[in-house]
Amino acid sequence: MNYFETFLVVAECGSVSKAAHILHRSQPAISERLQRLTELVGEPLYYGVGRGVRLTAAGEAYLAPARRLRDLKREWSDMVQRRRQLQEGVLKIAATNTVANYFLPQYLVRFRQDYPEVELQLRGGITDWSQYSLLDWDLFFLEEGTPMTGLPPHYAASPWLEDEILAIFPRGHAFAEKPNLDLADLASQPLVWRETQSGIRQRILQEFRKIGIEPSIRIEVNGVEAMGTAVAAGLGIGFITSTALRHRHDWAVESRRVGDPIHWTLYLVAPKTPYRSHTIARFLECLDPAK
């Protein structure tokens, strides 16, 4: 309890003894605080009238600001409590197209069910992180092979999920009879590639280069949906993660594993533990597969 709050209670109840009872303090303690406040402001704030007190002109002048300070303190305390309970707040997430469309929705639904008062903002389709002010976002999800530069020092990247990349081709394709494919099988075929910034594209190129093959890139599409459309139309063989493919039963394509499974990692970029808000901490709990 500070001096201004003590002054305000005394002013509103008009008595030092009543204020002492309300504040659960002794009368001498209340009088001492009022005296210190008077010394601080350098002019008398009240005078005694019978068993009560009345404010001086200076005291009346300080009354309105004291009430505003009390209201601000209550507002602050209420906000702290609401944010602790996640009854308000904003969570801003930035992610690549694949992550935003196929990996995050189930976790966002879980979080929304538990904390419906928190506003969720999801920016998907990010391919060039340098175009964004990273400090404007709480969490980032990026793909293996997608570099992120300029990360604030209080953020850290860590592996989040691992998926498998599959080859997809039109139904009825000659490869439909082969239970497994290897990259050498695909090298002679027309291939459909994702955009340059795609983590899947970079991961597949990495595997081709391991076996000394530099595949031609003659067809390039932007996004998972465009990949499915192009492959189904017969433009060539493409690559997609198994998780994304499970969501696209509408595509007229078939899929096969390529050689040894080609694994692909998604990364989570989040503030280090001491810098996490209540909202961020709760969402990260929702990402934990054990919960």
C-alpha positions as CSV (number, residue, x, y, z in Angstrom):
1,M,0.0,0.0,0.0
2,N,1.6,3.3,-1.1
3,Y,1.2,6.8,0.2
4,F,-1.3,7.8,-2.5
5,E,-3.6,4.9,-1.9
6,T,-3.5,5.6,1.9
7,F,-4.3,9.3,1.1
8,L,-7.2,8.2,-1.2
9,V,-8.8,5.9,1.4
10,V,-8.6,8.6,4.1
11,A,-10.0,11.2,1.8
12,E,-13.0,9.0,0.7
13,C,-14.0,7.9,4.2
14,G,-13.1,11.2,5.9
15,S,-11.4,9.6,8.9
16,V,-8.0,8.3,9.8
17,S,-9.5,5.8,12.2
18,K,-11.9,4.4,9.5
19,A,-9.1,4.3,7.0
20,A,-7.0,2.3,9.5
21,H,-9.8,-0.2,9.9
22,I,-10.3,-0.5,6.1
23,L,-6.6,-0.9,5.4
24,H,-5.9,-3.2,8.4
25,R,-3.3,-0.8,9.7
26,S,-2.9,1.1,13.0
27,Q,-3.9,4.8,13.2
28,P,-0.3,5.8,13.9
29,A,0.8,4.0,10.8
30,I,-1.8,5.8,8.7
31,S,-1.0,9.2,10.2
32,E,2.7,8.5,9.5
33,R,2.1,7.8,5.8
34,L,0.0,10.9,5.4
35,Q,2.7,13.0,7.1
36,R,5.3,11.5,4.7
37,L,3.1,12.3,1.7
38,T,2.7,15.8,2.9
39,E,6.4,16.2,3.2
40,L,6.8,14.7,-0.3
41,V,4.4,17.2,-2.0
42,G,5.5,20.1,0.2
43,E,2.1,21.4,1.1
44,P,-0.7,20.4,3.5
45,L,-3.3,18.0,2.0
46,Y,-5.9,17.9,4.9
47,Y,-6.8,19.3,8.2
48,G,-8.7,17.8,11.2
49,V,-12.4,18.5,11.7
50,G,-13.7,17.0,14.9
51,R,-12.9,13.3,14.7
52,G,-12.5,13.4,11.0
53,V,-10.5,15.2,8.3
54,R,-11.2,17.5,5.4
55,L,-9.0,18.0,2.3
56,T,-7.3,21.3,1.7
57,A,-7.4,22.8,-1.8
58,A,-4.2,21.0,-2.5
59,G,-5.7,17.8,-1.3
60,E,-8.7,18.2,-3.6
61,A,-6.3,18.8,-6.5
62,Y,-4.4,15.6,-5.8
63,L,-7.6,13.5,-5.3
64,A,-8.4,12.9,-9.0
65,P,-4.9,11.8,-10.0
66,A,-4.9,9.5,-6.9
67,R,-8.1,7.9,-8.2
68,R,-6.6,7.4,-11.6
69,L,-3.5,5.8,-10.1
70,R,-5.8,3.4,-8.2
71,D,-7.8,2.5,-11.3
72,L,-4.6,1.9,-13.2
73,K,-3.3,-0.4,-10.5
74,R,-6.6,-2.3,-10.5
75,E,-6.4,-2.5,-14.3
76,W,-2.9,-3.8,-14.1
77,S,-3.7,-6.4,-11.5
78,D,-6.7,-7.5,-13.5
79,M,-4.7,-7.8,-16.7
80,V,-2.0,-9.8,-14.9
81,Q,-4.6,-12.2,-13.6
82,R,-6.4,-12.5,-16.9
83,R,-3.2,-13.2,-18.8
84,R,-2.1,-15.8,-16.2
85,Q,-5.4,-17.6,-16.8
86,L,-5.2,-16.9,-20.6
87,Q,-8.5,-15.1,-20.5
88,E,-7.0,-12.6,-23.0
89,G,-3.9,-12.2,-25.1
90,V,-2.7,-12.6,-28.7
91,L,-0.5,-15.3,-30.1
92,K,1.2,-14.5,-33.4
93,I,2.5,-17.4,-35.5
94,A,4.4,-17.3,-38.8
95,A,5.0,-20.4,-40.9
96,T,5.6,-21.7,-44.4
97,N,2.7,-22.7,-46.5
98,T,3.0,-26.5,-45.9
99,V,3.3,-26.1,-42.1
100,A,0.4,-23.6,-41.9
101,N,-1.9,-25.7,-44.0
102,Y,-1.1,-29.3,-43.0
103,F,0.7,-29.4,-39.7
104,L,-0.5,-26.6,-37.4
105,P,-4.3,-26.7,-37.7
106,Q,-4.8,-29.6,-35.2
107,Y,-2.7,-27.9,-32.6
108,L,-4.4,-24.5,-33.1
109,V,-7.8,-26.3,-32.6
110,R,-6.6,-27.9,-29.4
111,F,-5.3,-24.5,-28.1
112,R,-8.5,-22.7,-29.1
113,Q,-10.6,-25.3,-27.2
114,D,-8.6,-24.8,-24.0
115,Y,-8.2,-21.0,-24.3
116,P,-11.0,-19.5,-26.4
117,E,-10.3,-15.9,-25.3
118,V,-6.9,-15.8,-26.8
119,E,-6.7,-14.2,-30.3
120,L,-4.8,-16.3,-32.8
121,Q,-3.0,-14.7,-35.7
122,L,-1.4,-17.1,-38.3
123,R,0.6,-15.9,-41.2
124,G,1.2,-18.7,-43.7
125,G,2.9,-18.9,-47.0
126,I,6.2,-17.3,-45.9
127,T,9.1,-18.1,-48.2
128,D,11.4,-15.2,-47.5
129,W,11.8,-14.5,-43.8
130,S,14.0,-11.4,-44.5
131,Q,10.8,-9.6,-45.6
132,Y,9.3,-9.7,-42.1
133,S,10.1,-8.0,-38.8
134,L,10.8,-11.1,-36.7
135,L,10.1,-9.3,-33.4
136,D,6.5,-8.8,-34.5
137,W,5.9,-12.5,-34.2
138,D,5.8,-14.9,-31.2
139,L,6.6,-18.3,-32.9
140,F,8.0,-19.4,-36.2
141,F,7.7,-22.7,-38.0
142,L,10.1,-23.4,-40.8
143,E,11.2,-26.3,-43.0
144,E,14.5,-28.1,-43.2
145,G,16.5,-26.4,-46.0
146,T,14.8,-23.1,-45.4
147,P,17.3,-20.6,-43.9
148,M,16.3,-18.0,-41.4
149,T,18.7,-15.1,-40.8
150,G,18.5,-12.3,-38.4
151,L,17.0,-14.3,-35.6
152,P,16.7,-12.2,-32.3
153,P,19.2,-13.4,-29.7
154,H,16.6,-14.4,-27.2
155,Y,15.0,-16.9,-29.7
156,A,16.2,-20.4,-30.4
157,A,15.4,-23.0,-33.1
158,S,14.8,-26.6,-32.3
159,P,13.5,-29.7,-34.3
160,W,9.8,-30.1,-33.9
161,L,8.4,-32.8,-36.2
162,E,9.9,-35.3,-38.7
163,D,8.0,-36.4,-41.8
164,E,8.7,-38.5,-44.9
165,I,8.9,-37.1,-48.4
166,L,7.1,-39.3,-51.0
167,A,7.1,-39.2,-54.8
168,I,3.7,-38.7,-56.4
169,F,2.6,-39.4,-60.0
170,P,-0.6,-39.6,-62.0
171,R,-2.8,-42.7,-61.6
172,G,-2.0,-45.3,-64.2
173,H,1.6,-44.2,-64.4
174,A,4.2,-47.0,-65.2
175,F,5.7,-46.5,-61.7
176,A,2.4,-47.6,-60.1
177,E,3.5,-51.2,-60.4
178,K,6.8,-50.6,-58.5
179,P,6.5,-51.0,-54.7
180,N,9.6,-48.8,-54.3
181,L,11.4,-46.2,-56.3
182,D,14.9,-44.8,-56.1
183,L,16.2,-41.4,-57.2
184,A,17.9,-42.9,-60.2
185,D,14.5,-44.1,-61.5
186,L,13.2,-40.6,-61.2
187,A,16.1,-38.7,-62.8
188,S,15.1,-39.6,-66.3
189,Q,11.5,-38.5,-65.8
190,P,10.0,-35.1,-66.1
191,L,9.8,-33.7,-62.6
192,V,7.6,-31.0,-61.0
193,W,9.4,-28.9,-58.5
194,R,8.2,-26.6,-55.7
195,E,9.4,-23.0,-55.6
196,T,13.1,-22.3,-54.9
197,Q,12.5,-21.5,-51.2
198,S,10.7,-24.7,-50.6
199,G,12.3,-26.9,-47.9
200,I,11.1,-30.0,-49.6
201,R,12.7,-29.0,-52.9
202,Q,16.0,-28.3,-51.2
203,R,15.9,-31.7,-49.3
204,I,15.2,-33.7,-52.5
205,L,18.0,-31.8,-54.4
206,Q,20.3,-32.7,-51.5
207,E,19.5,-36.4,-51.9
208,F,20.0,-36.2,-55.7
209,R,23.4,-34.6,-55.2
210,K,24.5,-37.3,-52.8
211,I,24.3,-39.8,-55.7
212,G,26.0,-37.4,-58.2
213,I,22.9,-36.4,-60.1
214,E,21.9,-32.8,-60.9
215,P,18.3,-33.1,-62.1
216,S,16.8,-30.6,-64.6
217,I,14.3,-28.1,-63.3
218,R,11.9,-27.3,-66.1
219,I,8.5,-27.2,-64.3
220,E,8.2,-25.2,-61.1
221,V,5.0,-24.5,-59.2
222,N,4.2,-22.5,-56.1
223,G,2.7,-24.3,-53.1
224,V,1.4,-27.8,-52.2
225,E,-1.9,-27.4,-54.0
226,A,-0.3,-26.4,-57.2
227,M,2.0,-29.4,-57.0
228,G,-1.0,-31.8,-56.7
229,T,-2.8,-30.2,-59.6
230,A,0.3,-30.3,-61.9
231,V,1.1,-33.9,-61.1
232,A,-2.5,-35.1,-61.5
233,A,-2.6,-33.3,-64.9
234,G,0.3,-35.4,-66.1
235,L,3.0,-32.7,-66.1
236,G,5.5,-34.9,-64.3
237,I,6.4,-36.6,-61.0
238,G,6.4,-34.4,-57.9
239,F,7.3,-34.6,-54.2
240,I,5.2,-34.1,-51.1
241,T,5.3,-35.0,-47.4
242,S,3.2,-37.9,-46.3
243,T,1.3,-35.8,-43.8
244,A,0.2,-33.3,-46.5
245,L,-0.8,-36.2,-48.8
246,R,-3.0,-37.7,-46.2
247,H,-5.1,-34.5,-46.3
248,R,-5.5,-34.6,-50.1
249,H,-7.8,-37.5,-50.9
250,D,-9.2,-35.4,-53.7
251,W,-6.0,-35.6,-55.7
252,A,-5.9,-38.1,-58.6
253,V,-2.3,-39.3,-57.8
254,E,-0.5,-42.2,-56.4
255,S,2.5,-42.2,-54.1
256,R,5.6,-44.3,-53.5
257,R,8.5,-44.2,-51.0
258,V,11.8,-43.1,-52.6
259,G,14.6,-45.5,-51.8
260,D,15.5,-45.4,-48.2
261,P,12.9,-43.1,-46.5
262,I,13.8,-39.5,-47.1
263,H,13.1,-37.8,-43.8
264,W,12.4,-34.1,-43.6
265,T,12.4,-32.0,-40.4
266,L,10.3,-29.1,-39.3
267,Y,11.7,-26.6,-36.9
268,L,10.1,-24.5,-34.2
269,V,11.6,-21.1,-33.4
270,A,10.5,-19.8,-30.1
271,P,11.7,-17.4,-27.3
272,K,14.0,-19.0,-24.8
273,T,12.3,-20.1,-21.6
274,P,12.9,-16.9,-19.6
275,Y,11.4,-14.7,-22.3
276,R,8.1,-16.7,-22.9
277,S,4.8,-15.2,-22.2
278,H,2.1,-17.2,-20.5
279,T,0.4,-17.5,-23.9
280,I,3.5,-18.9,-25.7
281,A,4.2,-21.3,-22.9
282,R,0.7,-22.8,-23.0
283,F,0.8,-23.1,-26.8
284,L,4.1,-24.9,-26.6
285,E,2.5,-27.4,-24.1
286,C,-0.2,-28.1,-26.8
287,L,2.6,-29.0,-29.2
288,D,3.9,-31.7,-26.9
289,P,2.7,-35.0,-28.4
290,A,2.8,-36.5,-24.9
291,K,-0.1,-34.2,-23.7
